[in-house]
Amino acid sequence: MTHGHWPRPRPSARAHGGPGWPDRSQAPSHCPIVRRPSAEKPLAAGLGWRERGPAAASPATPAASEAAQYLASPGRLSDGSPPAEGLRRLQDQLAARDALIERLRARLAALEGDTAPSLVDALLEQVARFREQLRQREGGAVEAALRQEIERLSEQLEEKERETQRLRGQPGREREREREVALLRGRVAEEERARAASVLLCRSLADETQQLRRTLAATAHMCQHLVKCLDERQHAQGDARERSPEPHCPGKDASVQVAVEKLQEENRLLKQKVTHVEDLNARWQRYDASRDEYVRGLQAQLRGLQVPPGPTGPSAPELLRKEVSRLNILVYKDDFTSERADRERAQSRVQELEGRLASLQHAASRRQDSREPGSCRIHTGTNAKFLETDVRGLSAPGSKRPGTESQWLEVPVEGGHPGTARRGQGDLQCPHCLQGFSDEQGEELFQHVAECCQ
């Protein structure tokens, strides 16, 4: 814009309130309507401006004051509108003010004939200042928008990074969970195998315990029957001694008496052994009953505390079940060991007593054969027949023990002369295979019986 000659507006335009518009109604809405002074005022105003000088021209002119007030009023981004809309409004206002400046300059040129440099300079400075503010506000709005966009993008980036970390961590957790599941399954399978093995062992031990019970009962029955046989034989021998006078062999009577006393002592020891075995059996039965009661109590506790297994390792019911299985195995082992020891002791004792009984029978039969009176042979034959009957009763299936044969000496007697029959078949005989042995082969007989009856 130059400060040369201003074009003069037409008189018709001056009458309607502004330059460039033929009618006031055609002026834009954003341009304020400047009221035209009367015909006398322009000259006075121009004279007053010339008299006062350029420094006092702007406040003396009503149009200039209104323009200054208009330029200093609204047009800022304080209404809360968006930055783009506010910039457009400021640009529109700036264009309107430029148009207003041109109109005011034209009016001043028409009224006063020349321009007021101070007012124009002030208006130009104000316009430059407004433009600088507009530029600064545009830059601040853009920076604020960019800053907000950067913050939004940073938040989105952080969210994406967190999502990526979460997705990266998921496979590791899945693999760890799978390893834990595989480990727990292995533990469960191992516990199931151990439980099956313990159940099988307990079942076999229970069967063996039942078999040992039957064996012990058969052994006790055999011992009782043996005691009864010895008692009856002693009574029979006592009756035979009372009925048969023996004045001619006092030495033989003394030896027979010693043998009878030994037999009585053995009988007494055997009775003590039977009593001891019965006592052991009763104590074992009481122990078995208490153990069964304890096991039933533990099973009731297990049923009360039974819960499904957890993901970590073995629970309390599983540990309690393992402890019960271990205790049952130990109890079964102790029972088996004690019963086997009792059975071995009883078998050895029975074999020893059978050997002694066989030797005593042989000695008694030899002494009775050497006697001259016939009554002695008759009583001896009767005793031998009685012993043979007892031995056959003991060898019945009801009194046999599994895996062990009764080692009894059968004394065959035919008529009233047992000595002749013994000499024909052998003095001693194995009760199992009926092999004969002489009197000098006593040790061999014992060894053969121990080997044959195993």
TALIN-V548594 format. One record per pair of residues at least 12 apart in sequence whose ideal C-beta (glycine too) atoms are under 10 Angstrom apart, sorted by the first residue. I is the first residue (numbers start at 1). J is the second residue. If there is no record, write none. Layout:
i	j
I	J
I	J
This chain:
i	j
1	98
1	101
1	102
1	105
1	120
1	124
3	105
3	115
3	117
3	120
3	121
3	124
4	109
4	115
5	109
5	114
5	115
6	19
6	102
6	105
6	106
6	107
6	108
6	109
6	110
6	113
6	114
6	115
7	19
7	20
7	106
7	109
7	110
8	106
8	109
8	110
8	113
9	21
9	103
9	106
9	107
9	109
9	110
10	22
10	110
11	110
13	106
13	110
14	36
14	107
14	110
14	111
15	36
16	36
17	33
17	34
17	35
17	36
18	31
18	32
18	33
18	34
18	36
18	100
18	103
18	106
18	107
19	102
19	103
19	104
19	105
19	106
19	107
19	109
19	110
20	99
20	102
20	103
20	106
21	103
27	103
28	92
28	96
28	99
29	96
30	89
30	92
30	93
30	95
30	96
30	97
30	99
30	100
31	70
31	96
31	97
31	99
31	100
31	103
32	66
32	67
32	69
32	70
32	73
32	96
32	100
33	66
34	62
34	63
34	64
34	66
34	67
34	70
34	100
34	103
34	104
34	107
35	62
35	63
35	66
36	63
36	107
36	111
37	61
37	62
37	63
37	111
41	62
41	111
42	107
42	110
42	111
42	112
43	111
43	112
45	57
45	60
45	61
45	62
45	63
45	111
45	112
46	61
46	108
46	111
46	112
46	113
46	114
47	112
48	60
48	61
49	61
49	108
49	111
49	112
49	114
49	116
49	119
50	112
50	114
53	118
54	116
54	117
54	118
54	119
54	121
55	118
56	118
57	108
57	112
57	116
57	117
57	118
57	119
58	116
58	118
58	119
58	120
58	122
58	123
59	119
61	104
61	107
61	108
61	111
61	112
61	116
61	119
63	100
63	103
63	104
63	107
63	108
63	111
63	119
64	104
64	107
64	108
64	116
64	119
64	122
64	123
66	100
66	104
67	97
67	100
67	101
67	103
67	104
67	119
67	123
67	126
68	119
68	122
68	123
68	126
70	93
70	96
70	97
70	100
71	93
71	97
71	100
71	101
71	122
71	123
71	126
71	127
71	129
71	130
72	126
72	130
73	93
74	89
74	93
75	89
75	90
75	92
75	93
75	94
75	96
75	97
75	130
75	133
75	134
76	89
76	90
76	93
76	130
76	133
76	134
76	137
77	89
77	90
77	133
77	134
77	137
77	138
77	140
77	141
82	141
82	145
83	137
83	138
83	140
83	141
83	142
83	144
83	145
84	138
84	141
84	145
86	134
86	137
86	138
86	141
87	134
87	137
87	138
87	141
87	142
90	130
90	131
90	133
90	134
90	137
90	138
91	134
91	138
93	130
93	134
94	127
94	130
94	131
94	134
97	123
97	126
97	127
97	130
98	123
98	127
100	123
101	119
101	120
101	123
101	124
101	126
101	127
104	116
104	119
104	120
104	123
105	119
105	120
105	123
108	120
177	311
180	311
180	312
180	313
181	311
183	311
183	312
183	313
184	309
184	310
184	311
184	312
184	313
184	314
187	309
187	313
187	314
187	318
188	309
188	314
188	318
191	309
191	314
191	318
191	321
191	322
194	322
194	325
195	318
195	321
195	322
195	325
197	325
198	321
198	322
198	324
198	325
198	326
198	328
198	329
199	325
199	328
201	325
201	328
201	329
201	332
201	333
202	325
202	328
202	329
202	331
202	332
204	332
205	328
205	329
205	331
205	332
205	333
205	335
205	336
206	328
206	332
206	335
208	332
208	335
208	336
208	339
208	340
209	284
209	288
209	331
209	332
209	335
209	336
209	339
211	339
211	402
211	403
212	284
212	335
212	336
212	338
212	339
212	340
212	342
212	343
213	281
213	284
213	285
213	288
213	335
213	339
214	401
214	402
215	339
215	340
215	342
215	343
215	346
215	347
215	401
215	402
215	403
215	404
216	277
216	280
216	281
216	284
216	339
216	342
216	343
216	346
216	401
217	281
217	401
218	346
218	398
218	399
218	400
218	401
218	402
218	404
218	406
219	274
219	277
219	281
219	342
219	343
219	345
219	346
219	347
219	349
219	350
219	399
219	401
219	404
220	274
220	277
220	278
220	280
220	281
220	346
221	394
221	398
221	399
221	401
222	274
222	346
222	350
222	394
222	399
222	400
222	401
222	404
222	406
222	408
223	270
223	271
223	273
223	274
223	275
223	277
223	278
223	346
223	349
223	350
223	353
224	270
224	271
224	274
224	277
224	278
225	390
225	393
225	394
225	399
225	406
226	267
226	270
226	274
226	350
226	353
226	354
226	357
226	390
226	394
226	406
226	408
227	267
227	268
227	270
227	271
227	273
227	274
227	353
228	390
228	393
229	267
229	357
229	386
229	387
229	389
229	390
229	391
229	393
229	394
229	408
230	263
230	264
230	266
230	267
230	268
230	270
230	271
230	353
230	357
230	360
230	390
231	264
231	267
231	271
232	383
232	386
232	387
232	390
233	260
233	263
233	267
233	357
233	360
233	361
233	364
233	383
233	386
233	387
233	390
234	260
234	263
234	264
234	267
236	379
236	382
236	383
236	386
236	387
237	256
237	259
237	260
237	263
237	364
237	379
237	380
237	383
238	260
239	379
239	382
239	383
240	364
240	368
240	375
240	376
240	378
240	379
240	380
240	382
240	383
241	253
241	256
241	257
241	260
241	376
241	379
243	375
243	376
243	378
243	379
244	368
244	371
244	373
244	374
244	375
244	376
244	377
244	378
244	379
244	380
245	373
245	375
245	376
246	371
246	372
246	373
246	375
246	376
248	371
248	372
248	373
249	367
249	370
249	371
249	372
252	367
252	368
252	370
252	371
253	367
255	363
255	364
255	367
256	360
256	363
256	364
256	367
256	368
259	359
259	360
259	363
259	364
259	367
260	360
260	364
262	356
262	360
263	356
263	357
263	360
263	364
266	352
266	353
266	356
266	357
266	360
267	353
269	349
269	353
270	349
270	350
270	353
273	345
273	346
273	349
273	350
273	353
274	346
274	349
276	342
276	345
276	346
277	342
277	345
277	346
277	349
280	338
280	339
280	342
281	339
281	342
284	335
284	338
284	339
284	342
287	331
287	334
287	335
287	338
288	331
288	335
291	327
291	328
291	331
291	332
291	334
291	335
294	324
294	327
294	328
294	331
295	324
295	327
295	328
295	331
298	320
298	321
298	323
298	324
298	327
298	328
299	321
299	324
301	317
301	320
301	324
302	316
302	317
302	318
302	320
302	321
302	324
303	317
304	317
305	317
305	320
305	321
306	318
306	320
306	321
343	401
343	403
343	404
346	401
346	404
347	401
347	403
347	404
347	407
347	453
347	454
348	450
350	401
350	404
350	406
350	407
350	408
351	404
351	407
351	446
351	449
351	450
351	453
352	446
353	407
354	391
354	406
354	407
354	408
354	409
354	431
354	446
354	449
354	453
355	407
355	409
355	442
355	443
355	445
355	446
355	449
355	450
357	387
357	391
357	407
357	408
357	409
358	407
358	408
358	409
358	411
358	428
358	429
358	431
358	442
358	445
358	446
358	449
359	409
359	428
359	439
359	442
359	445
359	446
360	409
361	383
361	384
361	387
361	409
361	411
361	428
362	409
362	411
362	422
362	427
362	428
362	439
362	442
363	439
364	380
364	383
364	384
365	380
365	381
365	383
365	384
365	411
365	413
365	418
365	419
365	422
365	427
366	419
366	422
366	427
366	439
367	380
368	380
368	381
368	383
368	384
368	418
368	419
369	417
369	418
369	419
369	420
369	422
369	423
370	419
374	416
377	415
377	416
377	417
377	418
377	419
378	416
380	411
380	413
380	416
380	418
380	419
381	411
381	413
381	414
381	415
381	416
381	417
381	418
381	419
382	413
382	416
383	411
383	413
383	418
384	410
384	411
384	412
384	413
384	418
384	421
384	422
385	411
385	412
385	413
385	418
386	411
387	408
387	409
387	410
387	411
387	413
388	408
388	409
388	410
388	411
388	412
388	413
390	408
391	406
391	407
391	408
391	409
391	410
391	411
391	431
392	408
392	410
393	408
394	406
394	407
394	408
394	431
395	407
395	408
395	410
395	431
395	432
403	453
403	454
404	453
404	454
405	430
405	431
405	432
405	433
405	449
405	452
405	453
405	454
406	431
406	432
406	453
407	430
407	431
407	432
407	446
407	449
407	450
407	452
407	453
408	431
408	432
409	428
409	429
409	430
409	431
409	445
409	449
410	429
410	430
410	431
410	434
411	429
412	424
412	425
412	429
422	436
422	439
423	438
424	436
426	438
426	439
426	441
426	445
427	439
427	440
427	441
427	442
427	445
428	440
428	441
428	442
428	444
428	445
428	446
428	448
428	449
429	445
430	445
430	448
430	449
430	451
430	452
430	453
431	449
431	452
431	453
432	448
432	449
432	451
432	452
432	453
433	448
433	449
433	452
433	453
435	448
435	449
435	452
437	449
